[in-house]
Amino acid sequence: MKYKAQGRPIKTDKGLLILSSADSIEFNADCNGRVSVRFYCEKTEHTGDVDVYFTGYVDGERLPTRYHVDAGENELVLAENIKGTHTFKLVRQTEWGVGDIYMNDILVEGEFLDPPADKELFIEFVGDSLVTGFGNQPDEISDITWGGAPIYQDATVAYPYLVGEALDADVSVVAIQGIGCCCGGWLFTMNDIYDYYPRVNEKDYSYKPQRPADIVVIHLLGNDRDNFEENGKTWEDVLDKAKELCLMARAKHPGAKIIFSPADRIDEAKEMVENKLGGANNGYYTVVLPMDCGGKMGHPSTVGHNKAKDILVDFIKELRG
């Protein structure tokens, strides 16, 4: 394999299917000219129009171009006239639901080298818009009026990716704006789709991690709070589903420490983790990640994401000793 993938990309006959926030590909090359990556992008019956953004990195330095792909063939140029040995990375900024994106070729004038090694630490993040970076880009980048447009989202400056950078960790993001563990803005919940995300509408697909996570961070309950009563649920129902999701994460990643971050009713969530999951003695923890509402549609700004990053980085460092 000439590249390293992070997140939950799926190998298919059409190429590597890259569907989720912060999914990435990374490769090393001894270069003698141009470096680019080709994608084929299509709308499906389950997704909206193709409208996806990527961030590129060369030798860990963020490139100034904000790459956009739309339906059909796309080629993203990472470097021209580059010489010598370099590391390249492309990271998806945009969350699930805006087209199927297949990476089907990496073009290097030069020679591929062994791909980057796995990091010592691997963290999975599970949640909603607070996790995907929904609405974290400012008004002035576009005149689009809908604050949920993909142009206003960048997962590379949302706290999960920032935590990965700060801790030198590999990262996977399993998150969709509007979702809950018991109820939310979708016909499905995170508990319904966790085992086969990102193929949300394909229940015959099951995600099997090639590498189990060391830590799983679950950041939910905001959308449950907004929807549980109209769905005929009680808050106890919500907490039962939060417990179930924690157990599902442990089943998928048996040795992982599970960190639950409640977005609402914090004291009750802490009690659930202690009394129903056994707390730290069983490898379950809680941490509160306060975030601002300075982004689009009341979502966190990059300032809020950086605040959450700082808190979580300190928590994980202490957890790991």
Secondary structure, DSSP 4 states (H G I P E B T S, - for coil): ---EEESS-EEETTEEE--STT-EEEEEEEEEEEEEEEEEEE--TTS-S--EEEEEEETTEEEEEEEEE-SEEEEEEEEEEEEEEEEEEEEE-S-SSS-EEEEEEEEEEEEE-PPPPPPSEEEEEEESHHHHTTT-S-GGG-----TTSGGG--GGGSHHHHHHHHHTEEEEEEE-TT--SS--SSSS-HHHHTTTTT-TT-TT-----SS--SEEEEEE-HHHHHHTTTTT--HHHHHHHHHHHHHHHHHHSTT-EEEEEESS-HHHHHHHHHHHH-GGGGTEEE--------SGGG---HHHHHHHHHHHHHHHHHHH-
